[in-house]
Amino acid sequence: MMKDMGAYLIGLIVVVLLAIFSLYTVNQTQQALVFQLGEVVAVRTSPGLYFKIPLIQNVRFFDIRIQTLDNKDPERFITSEKKPLLVDYFVKWKIADVKQFYVSVGGDERRAQVRLSQTVNGDLRSEFAQRTVHEAVSGERANIIEAMRARADHDARQIGIQVLDVRIRRVELTPEVSESVYRRMEAERKRVANELRSTGAGEAEKIRADAERQREVILAEAFREAQHIKGSGDARASAIYAEAYGRNPEFYAFYRSLETYQQGLKGKGDVLVLDPSSEFFRYFKNTPGASGKK
């Protein structure tokens, strides 16, 4: 009885060990290659539980999820204008053909990324060499990306890789070119500013000249009008004086003499040296008090 139990346990252990070494699982993020004596005998592309011959066959698993090739430092490319640009890019890729991937790069992802990086770098260099700085920076970026993705995917298929996307993160001028561009931009801005200042100064001179001309015209018109009014006033005054003088010449003469006395004897210290028989004293002589009559 004890011997049967021991044999049963040994048999159970052997079965368990055979199951452990014979069964394997491929999950949804993997594909597998089954090797027999170093040769690929099966490719497992669907998830599930599979069987292998223990000790004769072995299985190698490959991750088929999307991976990113990201260059650490921007690459230096030359445009059709012989100007250098710094380009930062990344590539999205995944394993499409597990067997071809193993045959081409030995299933080594690092080797695959090195080869993919060389392919993308060379294609990008060719694309930028056909375009100007403006086209590369803004105008043709979408075309560059699409052309790059198609060419990189075509080349990557040879090693069992599918290139899903190629993206240019940043395109910028090198420091020496940037400094030159900034200097040109500064010079251009200064030229435009000087041109605007010159135009403004010319317009200001025109406005000042026009204002001065208008001022002279207004002053001349005002002076002419003032002289006209003054002449009219003098004429009117003369007419009034003449009319008044014509009505009573003696009173007018007397009034004018009073004005003369007032102007001639205005100050206390004023001295006039005149002949007593002078016309100046006419109304002093002819007053009623001067002859003794009332």
C-alpha positions as CSV (number, residue, x, y, z in Angstrom):
1,M,0.0,0.0,0.0
2,M,2.8,2.4,0.9
3,K,4.6,1.6,-2.2
4,D,1.5,2.3,-4.3
5,M,1.1,5.7,-2.6
6,G,4.7,6.6,-3.2
7,A,4.5,5.7,-6.9
8,Y,1.3,7.7,-7.1
9,L,3.0,10.8,-5.6
10,I,6.0,10.4,-7.9
11,G,3.8,10.1,-10.9
12,L,1.9,13.1,-9.8
13,I,5.1,15.1,-9.4
14,V,6.3,14.0,-12.8
15,V,3.0,15.1,-14.4
16,V,3.1,18.5,-12.6
17,L,6.7,19.0,-13.8
18,L,5.8,18.0,-17.3
19,A,2.9,20.5,-17.3
20,I,5.1,23.2,-15.9
21,F,7.8,22.7,-18.6
22,S,5.3,21.9,-21.4
23,L,2.7,24.7,-21.0
24,Y,3.2,28.4,-21.5
25,T,0.9,31.4,-21.8
26,V,1.0,34.3,-24.3
27,N,-0.8,37.4,-23.1
28,Q,-2.4,40.1,-25.1
29,T,0.7,42.4,-25.2
30,Q,3.0,39.7,-26.4
31,Q,3.9,37.4,-29.3
32,A,6.1,34.4,-29.0
33,L,8.6,32.3,-31.0
34,V,9.0,28.6,-30.4
35,F,12.5,27.3,-30.9
36,Q,13.6,23.7,-31.4
37,L,17.3,23.2,-31.3
38,G,17.9,26.9,-32.2
39,E,15.5,26.9,-35.1
40,V,12.1,28.7,-35.2
41,V,9.4,26.2,-35.5
42,A,6.3,28.2,-34.5
43,V,5.1,31.7,-34.2
44,R,2.4,32.5,-31.6
45,T,0.6,35.7,-32.5
46,S,-2.6,35.2,-30.5
47,P,-3.0,35.3,-26.8
48,G,-3.7,31.9,-25.0
49,L,-2.3,28.8,-23.5
50,Y,0.1,26.7,-25.6
51,F,2.1,23.4,-25.4
52,K,5.8,22.8,-26.1
53,I,8.1,19.8,-25.9
54,P,10.1,20.0,-22.7
55,L,13.9,20.2,-22.9
56,I,13.7,20.2,-26.7
57,Q,11.7,23.3,-27.4
58,N,12.0,26.7,-25.7
59,V,9.9,29.9,-26.1
60,R,10.9,33.6,-26.4
61,F,8.4,36.4,-25.8
62,F,8.4,39.8,-27.5
63,D,6.5,42.9,-26.4
64,I,4.3,44.1,-29.3
65,R,3.1,47.3,-27.6
66,I,3.8,50.7,-29.1
67,Q,7.2,52.0,-28.2
68,T,8.9,55.4,-28.5
69,L,12.3,56.2,-30.1
70,D,13.3,59.6,-28.6
71,N,16.6,61.2,-29.5
72,K,18.2,62.8,-26.4
73,D,19.8,65.7,-28.3
74,P,18.5,67.7,-31.3
75,E,20.1,66.7,-34.6
76,R,21.8,69.2,-36.8
77,F,20.5,69.3,-40.4
78,I,21.4,71.5,-43.3
79,T,18.8,73.2,-45.5
80,S,18.9,73.9,-49.2
81,E,20.2,77.4,-48.3
82,K,23.2,75.8,-46.5
83,K,21.9,77.0,-43.2
84,P,22.0,74.6,-40.2
85,L,18.9,73.8,-38.1
86,L,18.5,71.9,-34.9
87,V,15.7,69.4,-35.1
88,D,14.2,67.4,-32.2
89,Y,12.0,64.5,-33.2
90,F,10.5,61.2,-31.9
91,V,9.2,58.0,-33.6
92,K,6.4,55.7,-32.5
93,W,6.9,52.1,-33.5
94,K,6.0,48.5,-32.7
95,I,7.0,45.0,-33.7
96,A,4.9,43.9,-36.7
97,D,6.5,40.6,-37.7
98,V,8.1,38.8,-34.8
99,K,10.0,36.2,-36.9
100,Q,11.4,38.9,-39.2
101,F,12.3,41.0,-36.2
102,Y,14.2,38.1,-34.7
103,V,16.0,37.2,-37.9
104,S,17.0,40.8,-38.7
105,V,18.2,42.1,-35.3
106,G,18.2,39.0,-33.2
107,G,15.2,40.2,-31.3
108,D,17.2,42.9,-29.7
109,E,15.1,46.1,-29.3
110,R,18.2,48.3,-28.8
111,R,19.7,47.2,-32.1
112,A,16.3,47.8,-33.7
113,Q,16.1,51.3,-32.3
114,V,19.7,52.1,-33.5
115,R,18.8,50.9,-37.0
116,L,15.5,52.8,-37.0
117,S,17.2,56.0,-35.7
118,Q,19.8,55.8,-38.5
119,T,17.0,55.3,-41.1
120,V,14.9,58.3,-39.8
121,N,18.0,60.5,-39.4
122,G,19.1,59.9,-42.9
123,D,15.6,60.4,-44.4
124,L,15.2,63.6,-42.4
125,R,18.5,64.9,-43.6
126,S,17.5,64.3,-47.2
127,E,14.1,66.0,-46.6
128,F,15.6,69.1,-45.0
129,A,18.3,69.4,-47.7
130,Q,15.5,69.9,-50.3
131,R,13.8,72.8,-48.4
132,T,14.5,76.3,-47.3
133,V,14.5,77.4,-43.6
134,H,11.0,78.9,-43.9
135,E,9.6,75.8,-45.5
136,A,11.3,73.5,-42.9
137,V,10.2,75.6,-40.0
138,S,6.6,76.3,-40.9
139,G,5.3,75.9,-44.4
140,E,6.4,72.3,-45.2
141,R,6.5,70.6,-41.8
142,A,3.4,68.5,-42.3
143,N,4.7,67.3,-45.7
144,I,8.0,66.4,-44.2
145,I,6.4,64.4,-41.4
146,E,4.1,62.5,-43.8
147,A,6.9,61.7,-46.2
148,M,9.2,60.7,-43.3
149,R,6.6,58.3,-41.8
150,A,6.0,56.6,-45.2
151,R,9.7,56.1,-46.0
152,A,10.6,55.1,-42.4
153,D,7.8,52.6,-42.3
154,H,8.9,51.1,-45.7
155,D,12.4,50.7,-44.5
156,A,11.4,49.4,-41.1
157,R,9.3,46.7,-42.5
158,Q,12.5,44.9,-43.6
159,I,13.4,44.3,-40.0
160,G,9.8,43.4,-38.9
161,I,8.9,46.9,-37.5
162,Q,6.0,49.1,-38.2
163,V,6.5,52.8,-37.9
164,L,3.2,54.4,-36.7
165,D,4.3,58.0,-36.5
166,V,7.2,60.4,-36.9
167,R,6.8,63.8,-35.1
168,I,9.1,66.8,-35.2
169,R,8.8,68.4,-31.8
170,R,11.0,71.4,-32.4
171,V,12.9,73.1,-35.2
172,E,15.1,76.0,-34.4
173,L,18.1,77.9,-35.7
174,T,21.5,77.2,-34.3
175,P,22.9,79.9,-31.9
176,E,25.2,81.5,-34.5
177,V,22.4,81.7,-37.2
178,S,19.9,83.0,-34.6
179,E,22.3,85.8,-33.6
180,S,22.7,86.7,-37.3
181,V,18.9,86.6,-37.8
182,Y,18.3,88.7,-34.7
183,R,20.9,91.3,-35.9
184,R,19.2,91.5,-39.3
185,M,15.8,91.8,-37.7
186,E,17.1,94.6,-35.4
187,A,18.6,96.4,-38.3
188,E,15.4,96.1,-40.3
189,R,13.3,97.4,-37.4
190,K,15.7,100.3,-37.0
191,R,15.5,101.1,-40.7
192,V,11.7,101.1,-40.5
193,A,11.8,103.2,-37.4
194,N,14.1,105.7,-39.0
195,E,12.0,105.8,-42.1
196,L,8.9,106.4,-40.0
197,R,10.7,109.2,-38.1
198,S,11.8,110.8,-41.3
199,T,8.3,110.6,-42.7
200,G,6.9,112.0,-39.5
201,A,9.4,114.8,-39.5
202,G,8.5,115.7,-43.1
203,E,4.8,115.6,-42.3
204,A,5.4,117.8,-39.2
205,E,7.3,120.4,-41.3
206,K,4.5,120.4,-43.8
207,I,1.9,120.9,-41.1
208,R,4.0,123.7,-39.4
209,A,4.5,125.4,-42.8
210,D,0.8,125.2,-43.6
211,A,-0.1,126.5,-40.1
212,E,2.4,129.4,-40.5
213,R,1.0,130.2,-43.9
214,Q,-2.5,130.2,-42.5
215,R,-1.4,132.3,-39.6
216,E,0.1,134.9,-42.0
217,V,-3.0,134.9,-44.1
218,I,-5.3,135.3,-41.0
219,L,-3.1,138.2,-39.7
220,A,-3.0,139.9,-43.1
221,E,-6.8,139.5,-43.4
222,A,-7.3,140.8,-39.8
223,F,-4.9,143.8,-40.4
224,R,-6.7,144.6,-43.6
225,E,-10.1,144.4,-41.9
226,A,-8.8,146.5,-38.9
227,Q,-7.4,149.1,-41.3
228,H,-10.7,149.2,-43.1
229,I,-12.7,149.5,-39.9
230,K,-10.2,152.1,-38.6
231,G,-10.5,154.1,-41.9
232,S,-14.2,153.9,-41.7
233,G,-14.2,155.1,-38.1
234,D,-11.8,157.9,-38.9
235,A,-13.9,158.9,-41.8
236,R,-17.0,158.8,-39.6
237,A,-15.3,160.8,-36.9
238,S,-14.1,163.4,-39.4
239,A,-17.6,163.7,-40.8
240,I,-19.0,164.2,-37.3
241,Y,-16.3,166.7,-36.5
242,A,-17.0,168.5,-39.8
243,E,-20.7,168.5,-39.1
244,A,-20.2,169.8,-35.6
245,Y,-17.7,172.5,-36.8
246,G,-20.1,173.5,-39.5
247,R,-22.9,174.0,-36.9
248,N,-20.9,176.3,-34.6
249,P,-17.4,177.1,-35.7
250,E,-16.7,179.4,-32.8
251,F,-17.6,176.8,-30.2
252,Y,-15.6,174.2,-32.0
253,A,-12.6,176.5,-32.0
254,F,-13.1,177.2,-28.3
255,Y,-13.4,173.5,-27.5
256,R,-10.2,172.7,-29.4
257,S,-8.4,175.6,-27.5
258,L,-9.5,174.0,-24.2
259,E,-8.0,170.7,-25.3
260,T,-4.8,172.5,-26.2
261,Y,-4.7,174.2,-22.8
262,Q,-5.3,170.9,-21.0
263,Q,-2.5,169.2,-22.9
264,G,0.0,172.1,-22.7
265,L,-0.5,172.8,-19.0
266,K,-0.9,169.2,-17.7
267,G,1.9,169.2,-15.2
268,K,2.6,171.6,-12.3
269,G,6.1,172.1,-13.5
270,D,5.2,172.7,-17.1
271,V,6.5,176.1,-18.5
272,L,5.5,177.7,-21.7
273,V,7.4,180.7,-23.1
274,L,5.0,182.6,-25.4
275,D,4.4,186.1,-26.6
276,P,1.4,187.6,-24.8
277,S,-0.1,188.5,-28.1
278,S,0.1,184.9,-29.3
279,E,-3.0,183.1,-30.6
280,F,-2.6,180.7,-27.8
281,F,-4.1,183.2,-25.3
282,R,-6.9,184.2,-27.6
283,Y,-9.7,183.1,-25.3
284,F,-8.0,184.4,-22.2
285,K,-8.0,187.9,-23.7
286,N,-11.5,187.8,-25.0
287,T,-13.2,186.6,-21.8
288,P,-15.7,189.0,-20.3
289,G,-13.5,189.4,-17.2
290,A,-10.5,190.4,-19.2
291,S,-12.2,193.6,-20.5
292,G,-13.9,194.5,-17.2
293,K,-17.4,193.8,-18.5
294,K,-19.9,191.5,-17.0
